[in-house]
Amino acid sequence: MVLALGAPPETIRAIRSLLRQQPPVEIAVVNSGGGDMAALLSANQLDLPVVERAERVYVGAARNLGIAATRARYVAFLASDCEASPNWARNRLETHRRGYAAVGSSVVNSRRRNPFAWASHLTLWPWRHPGLKKRGLPFGASYDRRLFETYGTFREDLRVAEDTEFNARLPEDKKPVWQPKVRTVHANPTNPVALVRDHFARGTRAARSTVELHGLRMDCGPKAWWRKSSLSTRMARHTHPRDQVYVRLAKPIIPVATAAYCLGAALWLMRQPAATRALPRAGGSTPAPVTPVAPKAMAAASAIALQARPEDSASAEQTP
């Protein structure tokens, strides 16, 4: 199913990528937050089931609406800003039929000739490169419908990480497995302003979900910025050789993206009550002061990030 917010025109690309899948798949569209998805589909000569909600709902609620509106044995989700690559459905189904209840997916860059898109991609999805044959993180999963009957559906009160919470409820033999052949194409920002705003918003949402899910305070200090930047740069070695020119151009941009991410998290934490700011730090046992960390070299990025809103660039395709 396709999950959308505000009936964006890009939803049509997501739908058409599913219509090209073989074997054919059941498709439903869930849209919340306004717009007229039915009219958008009609204008593009598409006749598909649509679930509309005038109010904005979080991704977990949208997923649950789609589950209720479909009947296929296996349920997969595609954000409106993503596309399914060829064999996306076939590789999922083949893996499910080998006995796996949930199948994760890899993520590929939508703009392979744009260094800003690569910087965003490398920062957001370091553990979901298709080149990672065994060690990838199996997010973006499809599920055997019977899992929802046994373990419940997605939490509807979480802004992000509803899939992380659901996966944690599953026993080890039912948790998603990594399948890099299932490739989701994610639309990435293509200019510096969009890049910084997107990562600032994602950092804000990540800090919130770390508190809500784990009762911990996200580490967003200078060391966290350095670790995230270093990891993203190192994982670039798993990209395809033909992309290396633009990947190399992206590497100096990665610290800017990670600074915006950490800054978004830090500013959100600074606005929270003292009890939240005093929570143990994720990955450590001793609370540390919460301060915004944008290195001096990232001052320009910080100025842009401060104008961003937490709601910018919401997507159903989430990072861990």
Protein Blocks (a to p, Z undefined) as FASTA:
>chain_A
ZZdehiiaklmmmmmmmmmpccddddddddehiajfklmmmmnopacdddddfbacdfkl
mmmmmmmmpmbfbdcdddfkbccdehklmmmmmmmmnopabdcdddddfblmbfklmmmm
mmmmmmlcfklmklcccehiacdfklmmmnopadfkbfghklmmmmmmpcfklgccddfk
lccdddddfbfklmmmmmmmmmmmmmmmmmmmnopacdfbfklmmmmmmmmmmmmmmpcf
klmmmmmmmmmmmmmmmmmmmmmmmmmmmmpcfklmmpccehiabdcdddddddfklmmm
mmmmmmpcfkgopafbdcZZ
